Amino acid sequence: MVKIVVFDYGFGNVRSMVRALANLGVDATLTSDYRQALEADGLVVPGVGAFSACMQGLRQVSGDRVIYDRIRAGRPVLGVCVGLQVMFELGLEHGENARGLGLIGGTVGPLDAPVVPHMGWDTVEAAPGSVLLNGVEGERFYFVHSYAAMDATPADLSREQIDLGDAPQRITRCEYGNSRFVAAYERGPVFATQFHPEKSAEAGAQLLRNWIAVL
């Protein structure tokens, strides 16, 4: 049976993610244990709240280290909501410039829209060849966020001794207000969604199935 760890570092709707994965027939465990998180077939990094607080929470339980170690070994990680945002280099939130994991090149900043947060169901523009969005390209997903990354570039990961080689970068986008932001990101073992697949009904379940299939 496929084993997936939902990383528990105090920030995220972790129970709903564990239930969503368990409903798909995988062994889903909620833990902050480094060894379990490292050795699982897949690691989900949820996130709710402020960028800087999530990064601090990750570091306190060596979450940054386990994510780097998994990516270095080619073991898939799925970031969700702020779990996507902290994979970027920098977060600009509440007047802070907070350093992220730097797995994705770019900055997370405020949405430019008449009403924030962006809350509810929305369609996305799936990246060509997307693994995550395969079969659900035209479906709607559930968003709750006030910040997002407007673009993404391949990051220089040499400092962490990570080499993703020529792995293609696939960026799924969404439009809200005046912002066209990164809704999902895929490169090698790095997967992430700004929306919540665990709250996105059958479309979200299929996205999770697609991810599980590559573990």
C-alpha positions in Angstrom: 0.0 0.0 0.0 1.2 3.5 -0.9 2.3 5.4 2.3 1.8 9.1 2.4 2.7 11.4 5.3 0.8 14.7 5.8 3.4 16.8 7.6 2.1 18.2 10.9 3.9 21.4 11.9 0.9 23.3 13.3 -0.2 25.1 10.1 -2.9 23.5 7.9 -6.2 21.8 7.6 -4.4 18.5 8.2 -7.3 16.3 9.2 -9.3 17.0 6.0 -6.2 16.1 3.9 -5.6 12.9 5.8 -9.3 11.9 5.3 -9.2 12.8 1.6 -6.1 10.6 1.1 -7.4 7.7 3.2 -10.6 7.8 1.1 -8.4 7.0 -2.0 -7.1 3.8 -0.4 -3.6 4.9 0.7 -2.0 4.7 4.1 -2.1 8.3 5.2 -0.3 9.3 8.4 -0.2 12.7 10.2 3.2 13.2 11.8 6.1 15.6 12.2 8.5 12.7 12.6 11.6 13.3 10.3 12.2 9.6 9.5 8.6 8.8 8.6 8.3 11.9 6.5 11.6 11.1 4.7 10.8 7.4 4.0 7.1 7.8 3.0 6.2 7.3 -0.7 4.8 10.8 -0.7 4.9 13.9 1.6 2.1 16.5 1.7 3.0 19.9 3.1 -0.2 21.8 3.9 -0.3 25.4 5.1 -2.7 27.9 6.4 -1.9 31.4 7.8 1.0 33.7 7.3 4.0 32.8 5.1 6.6 33.7 7.8 4.8 31.9 10.6 4.5 28.7 8.4 8.3 28.9 7.6 9.1 29.3 11.3 6.9 26.3 12.2 8.5 24.2 9.5 12.0 25.0 10.7 11.1 24.2 14.3 10.4 20.6 13.5 13.1 20.2 10.7 10.4 20.3 8.0 12.7 22.4 5.8 15.4 19.7 6.1 13.1 16.8 5.3 11.7 18.6 2.3 15.2 19.3 0.9 16.3 15.7 1.6 13.3 14.2 -0.2 13.7 16.5 -3.2 17.4 15.7 -3.3 16.6 12.0 -3.4 13.9 12.5 -6.1 11.0 11.7 -3.6 7.8 13.6 -4.4 6.5 16.4 -2.2 3.1 18.1 -2.6 2.7 21.6 -1.1 -0.9 22.9 -0.7 -2.0 26.5 -0.2 0.7 28.2 1.9 2.5 24.9 1.4 2.9 26.0 -2.2 3.9 29.6 -1.2 6.7 28.6 1.1 8.4 26.7 -1.7 9.1 30.1 -3.3 12.2 32.2 -2.5 10.5 35.1 -0.8 7.1 36.0 0.8 6.0 39.6 1.2 3.3 39.5 3.8 2.3 41.9 6.6 5.3 44.1 5.8 7.7 41.2 6.2 10.2 39.9 3.7 10.3 36.3 4.7 12.7 33.7 3.2 11.0 30.6 1.8 12.5 27.2 0.9 13.7 28.5 -2.5 12.6 25.4 -4.4 10.8 27.7 -6.9 12.2 30.9 -8.1 9.9 33.9 -7.4 8.1 36.0 -4.8 4.7 35.6 -3.2 2.9 38.9 -2.8 -0.7 40.3 -2.3 -3.4 39.7 -4.9 -4.5 42.7 -6.9 -8.2 42.4 -6.7 -11.2 44.4 -5.5 -12.1 41.8 -2.9 -9.7 39.6 -1.0 -9.3 36.9 0.0 -9.9 35.0 -3.2 -12.4 32.5 -1.7 -14.4 29.9 -3.5 -14.5 27.8 -6.6 -12.5 28.9 -9.7 -11.3 27.4 -13.0 -7.6 27.2 -13.9 -5.5 27.3 -17.0 -3.8 23.9 -16.9 -0.1 23.7 -18.0 0.4 21.6 -21.1 1.4 18.1 -20.0 0.4 18.7 -16.4 0.5 15.5 -14.4 -1.7 16.9 -11.6 -4.4 18.3 -13.9 -4.6 15.4 -16.2 -8.3 14.7 -16.9 -9.5 17.6 -14.8 -8.1 20.5 -16.9 -11.5 22.2 -17.2 -12.8 21.6 -13.7 -13.1 24.1 -10.8 -11.0 24.0 -7.6 -11.5 25.6 -4.2 -9.3 28.6 -3.3 -8.9 30.5 0.0 -6.0 33.0 -0.2 -5.0 36.7 -0.2 -1.4 36.2 -1.5 0.0 34.4 -4.5 3.1 34.1 -6.7 2.6 35.9 -10.1 5.3 34.0 -11.8 7.7 31.1 -11.2 11.2 30.3 -12.6 13.5 27.3 -12.1 15.5 28.0 -8.9 19.2 27.6 -8.4 19.3 24.7 -5.9 23.0 24.1 -5.9 23.4 25.4 -2.3 21.2 22.6 -1.2 23.0 20.1 -3.5 19.8 19.5 -5.4 19.9 19.0 -9.1 16.6 18.7 -11.0 18.5 18.5 -14.3 16.3 19.2 -17.3 13.0 18.4 -15.6 10.4 20.6 -17.3 8.6 23.3 -15.3 4.8 23.2 -15.6 2.9 26.2 -14.4 -0.9 26.1 -14.1 -2.4 29.6 -13.7 -5.6 31.3 -12.5 -7.0 34.8 -12.9 -8.6 36.8 -10.1 -9.1 40.5 -10.2 -6.1 42.0 -11.9 -3.8 39.1 -10.9 -2.8 36.1 -13.0 -1.1 33.9 -10.5 0.5 30.5 -10.1 -2.3 28.0 -9.2 -0.2 24.9 -9.5 3.5 24.1 -10.0 5.3 20.9 -11.2 8.9 20.2 -11.7 10.5 16.8 -11.1 9.5 15.7 -7.6 8.2 19.2 -6.7 4.4 19.5 -6.9 2.3 22.2 -5.4 -1.2 23.7 -5.6 -2.5 27.1 -4.4 -6.0 25.7 -4.2 -7.1 23.0 -1.8 -7.6 19.6 -3.6 -8.9 18.0 -0.4 -11.8 20.5 -0.5 -12.4 20.4 -4.3 -14.8 17.5 -4.5 -14.2 14.9 -7.3 -11.9 17.2 -9.3 -9.6 17.4 -6.2 -9.8 13.7 -5.6 -8.7 13.0 -9.2 -5.8 15.4 -8.8 -4.7 13.5 -5.7 -5.1 10.2 -7.6 -2.9 11.6 -10.4 -0.2 12.5 -7.8 -0.4 9.2 -6.1 0.1 7.5 -9.4 3.6 8.9 -9.8 4.8 7.9 -6.3 
